[in-house]
Amino acid sequence: MAETKTADNPNTEAAHQRIADAKEATERSRAEYADRMKGKPTPTQEENDLAAEGAHILEHEHDGSDPDPHVAARKTSEAKKPGGGYETRQATAAPRPAPPKPS
């Protein structure tokens, strides 16, 4: 590949650096994707064939992948206790003065 002649200035050098950083990030992303995609599909074709014939599969064959790191981070939602569980500003009104008595 022929090298492109460019002007020697800070903008050109910065552009070359950004392009090199982008290529590196792309390669790193591709490597991570390939690592995540290792293993075999679940359910396997054999399990699909058995299910099509009416068999009930209780446990799938392990696909060889690492455990999902996001599963442990998930939290199950929990219903809140009745009553809202929050405080409100409650103020009692000052009593009204008694109406004047007719004289």
VENVENWO-V955288 format. One record per helix or strand. SS is the DSSP state (2 for helix, 1 for strand). FROM is the first residue (numbers start at 1). TO is the last residue. If there is no record, write none. Layout:
ss=SS from=FROM to=TO
ss=SS from=FROM to=TO
This chain:
ss=2 from=10 to=36
ss=2 from=45 to=52
ss=2 from=69 to=73
